[in-house]
Each structure stands twice: as C-alpha cells, then as structure tokens.
Amino acid sequence: MKGLRANRLKHSIITLFICAGGLFFLISCATFKTAGVFQSNDYIICQLKDKETPDTLAEKYLGDRKKFWVIEDANEDVSFEKNKIIIIPLKETNIGGLAANGFQVVPILCYHRFAKDCKSPLCMPAHIFEQQMKYLYENGYRVISFRQLIDFLEYRHAIPKKAVIISIDDGYRSVYDVCYPILKKYGFHATLFIYTEFINACKNSLTWKQLAIMKADGFEIGGHTVSHSDLTRQKEGEDTSAFMNRIEKELRVSKQIIDKKLEQNTIFLAFPYGRYNQNVLEISRRLGYQVAVTVKKGSNPFFADPLTLRRTQILKRDMKTFLSVLKSFHKISLK
C-alpha cells in the first residue's frame, strides 16, 4: 500500500506541475526531447498518444518490448489512455525486491500432465488450468523464465513485482496438445523438465520435434535425469561406487542428450521426486547445472540457494488452493 500511495503521489505531483504551468521546472531539470516528452537521467515523463501501450513504449524508450512490465509496475494506478501522463524509469531500482515491511518472493508452480478429464492428482483438467492462467493474466501476474530468475537470485536485475514461474515435469504429450495452446493464448511460457528416456518413447510422450517447436516459441527446456531415478536412494545390491556412478550418469547423460538434440547448454534441473542430498548437489554443480528445483512448497527470495529452490506442485483443483500458492511478497519488518 505504501508503494501504491507513493506512486499516486508521484503522478499527482507531475500532473500538478504540468497543469499549473510547471513545465518550466521540468524543462530546467530534464532534457526536452519531443513535444510532450521530458527526460532526466532517471526517468522519462510523457503524455500518451493514441494507440501507445506499455509494449510500444518499452520498445521505443527502453529498447526491448519485453520490458513492458517495467512501465506497468511504475504506473500501476494509471490507465493507459490517450493524454494520460506516464512515468518510464530508465534505471533499475530495488533489484532484490526489498521494502521496509518485507521482501519479494517468487512462486514456482509445478504441473505434470493435462487432459479434458482427470483422475490422477498429477493430471490437471484443461478447463481448470485455463481458469488458473486467466486469473494470472487478469490479476497482473507476469510469468518469467528461469533465466530471469537467475538475474534476480544473483542480484543483477529486477523482475516484475508479481513474478511467477510455470514449470512442467516429465515430458507428457498433453503439454503440447493441451497446455501449450492455453499458455499461448495468454502470452505465457513455461519451463519443461524432461527425463530423456521418456521422450519419443510412446504416444503419450513428447517428441524432440515438439520440444524444439516450443523452445523456438520461448519455452525453456531443463533436465529431469535420464530415467527419473531417485538420486538419493541406493538400489539393492548396489555398492557405494556404483551408486555414485549412477547418480552422475543420470545427470550427465541427460544433459548431453538435451544439449545435442536442442542445440543448447542445459543449466536447469528438476530433481526426480524433488529429492536431493549433498552428493547430488555437488555433482549437479560440477556438471554445470546453475538452477535446480525441489518440490518443497513455498516461494523464493533473491537470497535463496539456486540449487535447492522451492516449488509447489499444483495437485488440487479448486481456485482457493491455487490462489494460496501465489505468494509474491513476504511480510516482515526490516526497520
């Protein structure tokens, strides 16, 4: 609320100067560019023209259409209509999402497969999934990538205030047939964590061609081992040396296959069953994985360990439960 009040105050002051003939003040501390546009080192202040949107403004002034959220977050109480006064920040602020009353956190949602009708809790009915995505879209949530999350975790770049990540495990065909069109409808992307033995294995699995299509459309592809084997459980009759070799092979060969098939450097990993231990973490790090996710419930602050990120499985099908996992701010007094 404090941020909202501050935003409103900021817009009120700007509008007051313009309406009361304060243009001379603005010109004195800013560089005049074109009619209705003023720029300082930190902000651009402009009066919207017809058909201008956050996307077009971001492309014009920030050089990247995908940075539309920067403009929306800075003008969250302003409707984007002709003649409205808009603030465009030129410098990133509050990279870690810190505030006097808490800090930003990022929920990572985990799905598996989709169908018109479902019996398993790991299957999400298509109409429920669409309700969930529609809610995110209509309530200002912005789906980000794991690459954006890395920048946040390493304190390099800010992310949207209501950022969320969508992840999907295993590699079921329904991701392409059911989930993908719904995500495209709302302009969202997801990160797919696949175990390589499953791809092209049967009619219910994704193909490498489908994965390539989704990757070209902005989806990220991460590893989920070769066979979806529990990396923390030693098999009967398996000695310690064989166990360690199996862990490394599951992680190394999976990465090699995905790298070759999709022409990429695979740096994202989902631990099978969300399970890991210190040996698994050390091997994952050595093989080049930069981010790994569990299935421990919760959201992630910028100071979270990138190899043990929290992730919530979306198993129940009521909206109340879904809304409860969308925590994007952790309240705590930092004074």
N, C-alpha and C positions, 0 to 999 in steps of 0.2 A: 504494500500500500504506500509506503514511503517513497518507493521508486516511482509509482504512478503519480503521486502528488507532485513530486519533483518534476516529472515530465510535463505535467499540466502547467505548473508554474513557469517552466522554461518556455513553453509555447505561448503562454499568456503574455509574458514579458516581450517576446519577439513580436507578437501581434500588436501589442500596445505601441511599441516603437514605430512600427510601420503605419498603423492607423493614426498615430498622433504626430506624424511628421518626423519620426525618429530615424529616417533613412540616412540623414547626415551622420548620425552617430555610427550606424552600421558601416557606412562607407569609410569612415575615419579609421575603423579598426579591422576592416576587411578589404579584400581586393575585388573591385567591381569587375564582373565578367561579362554578363549579358543582361538584358532587361529582366528584372525580377529575380536575378540570381546574385548572391553575395557569398564570398568565400574568405575564410580565415585559414590559418594553418590547421585548425582542428575540425571545423565544420563548414558545410555548405548550407545556406539557407535559401530556399527557392519557393516560388509560388507556382503551384501545379498548373500545367497547361492541359488542354483537353487530351484525353486518352493516355496520359502519363500514369504509369503504375510503378510499384516498387521494383519490379523486374527491369523495366526500361530505364528507370533512374539508376539502378545499380550498374547496369551495363554502361550507361553514359558517364557516370561520375566516379564509379568505383572500378570500372574496367572488367567486371565479372557479373553476369546476370544472376549467378547462383548466390550472390551476396545480398539478395533482396531482403533477407531476414534482418540484416543489419539496419536497414531503413525502417522496416516494420517494427522492430524492437525499440527503436528510438522515437517512434511516433505511434505508440500503441493506443493512445487515446484519441487519435486523429483519423478521420475518414479520408481516404484518398480520392478527393473530388476536385474538380477544376476550381482554381483560385485559393485552395487551402495552402497554408504555409507549412512547409515540410523541412525538417532538420535532417541533414545527411552527415553522419560522423565520418571523418577522414582518418581517424586514428582509433585503433583498438583500445578499449578500456576494460578493466575488470576481467582480465584473462582467466582467472581462476574462479570467477563467479562468486566472489566474496561479498558479503554485506554485513552490516552491523548486527543483524539478527540471524545470521546463518550463512550457508554456502550452497551453491548449485550442486546438484547431483544428476546423474544420467541413468535412467532405467533402460535396461536391455531386455527386450521381450524375446521369448523363445517359443517357436512353433515347430511342428514336425510334418504333419500331412493334412490334407484338406479333402472334403467331399461334400456332396449335397446333403447326405445324411450320415451321421457318425455314431458309432457305438463305443469305440475306444476313447479314453480321455486324451490320448495323443493325437486324435483327429479333431480338427476344427471345422464345424459346418460352414459352408461358404457364406450363408446369409449372416451368420454371427460375425464372421471375420470382416465382412463388408460393413456391418454396423460399427465394429471397432475402428476400422480405418476411417470411416466417415466421421466418427467422433474426434479422432486425432486431427483430421483436416479442418473441421468446423470449429475447433476449440484452440487453435493456434499452436498445436504441437508440430514440431518440424523433425522429420526423420533424417538423421545424419548417418554418415558412414563411420566405419571403424578408423579410417584414415583421419577423419576429422577428430575423432575421439583421441587418437594418439597425440595430436597437436594440443588438445585440452589437457591430457594427462602429463604431457611434458612441459606444460605452462608456456606454450609458444603462441597459441591463438585462442581467441574467444570462440564460443559456439552459441547457438540460439538459446535463449533463456529456458524454453520448454523443449529441449532436445530429447529425442528418444531414438533408440536403435531397434530395428526389427531383424531378428536372426531366425534362420530355419535350418534344422538339423537333418542329417542323413542323406537326402537326395531323392525324395519321392517324386514320381511323375506329376502328381497333383500340384506340386509347386508351380510347374509350368502351365498346366491346364486350367487350374482354378485360382491359385493365389496371384500369379503374375498379372493377369488382366485386371484384377481388383486393385493391385498396387499401382499399376499404370494409370488407372482411372483417376487416382488421387495424387498422381505425381510422386509417388513414394518408391524407394528402392529398399532392398534387403541384402543381408549378407548370408550366403548359403554355406553351411559347414557340411561337407560331404565325406563319406568314407568310400574309398575308391573301388573296393570290390563290388559295391552295390551299383555303381554307375554302369549303364548298358547291360545290367545283369538280367533284367526281366521286364515285362510290360508295365510294371508298377514303378520302375526306376527311371530317373532322368537319363538322358543321353549326353554325351560330351558336346554334341552339336547344340542341344538346347541350353546347356550351360554357357557355351560360347555366345549364343544369342543374348542371353540375359546379362552376361558380363559386358557385352558391347553396349547394352542399354543402361549401364551404370551400376549393375549389381556387383557385389564383391563375392569372391569365392575363397573359402578357407578350408583348412583340413579338419578331419574328424577321425584320423588314422586310416589304416588300410581295411581292417576287418571289424571295426567298432569293438575292439577288445578292451576289457578293463585293464588299464595300465598300472593299477595298484595291487592287483591280485595275482599271486604266483600260482601257476597251474600245478595240479597233482603230478609229481614225478619230475618237475622242472627244477633244476638246481639254480642257485643264485646267478651264476654266469649266463645260463641260457635265458633266464628271466630278464636280465638287464639287456641282453642282445635283442630279445623280442620287443621290449619297450622301444629301443632305439630304431629297430626296423619298422615298426608300426608308424612311427613319427617321420622317419627319414624317407622311406619309400613312398608314403602318401604324398609328402611334399614334392618329391621328384616327379611323380606321375602328374600331379596337378600342374606343376611348373611347365612340364613338357606339353601336356595336352592343351593348356590355355595360354601358353606363352607368357608366363608371369613369374614373379617371385612371391611365393605364398608365405605370408607372415602372420596370418590369423589362424587360430586353432581353437577348437572346442573339445575339451576332454570328454571321452565317452563316459556316460553316466555322471558327468561333472566331477569325476574323481581324479585326484592327483596326490602326489607326495613330493618330498624334496628331490628324490631321484628324477621323477618325471619333470619337475620344473627345471632342473639343471640340464637335462638332455634337451628339452624343448628350447631353452635359451641358446644352448650351444649350436643347435641345428638352424637357428635363425628366426624362430618364431618371436614376434615382438608383442603380440597380444594373445591372451588365452582366456577363455570364459568357462565358468563353472555353471552349476545350477543352484547355487546358493541365492536365496531370494534377497532382493534389495537393489538400491541404486548406487552409482559410483561417483565420488567426488574427484577432483583433479589430483588428489594425493593418493588415490587407490593404486594398488600394485597391478600393473598392466598384465601380469601373467596369472592373476587369480581374480579376475573381475566377476562381480556378482551378476546373475542373470536369472530372471523369473520365468518359469515355464507357464504358459497360458493354457491351463488344463480345464478350468471351469468355464461355463458358457454364459454366465449372467454378466450384465454390464457393470453391476456394482463391484464385483470382484475385479473386473478389468480396470475400472477406474482407480481401485485401491493400489494398483501397482505403478501408477503413473506419477510417482513422486519425483519432482524435479527440483525441490528445494528442501534442505534440511535446516530446520529452525533451531538455533542455539545462539545464545548471547556471546558475541565476540568482543564486547566492550571491555 
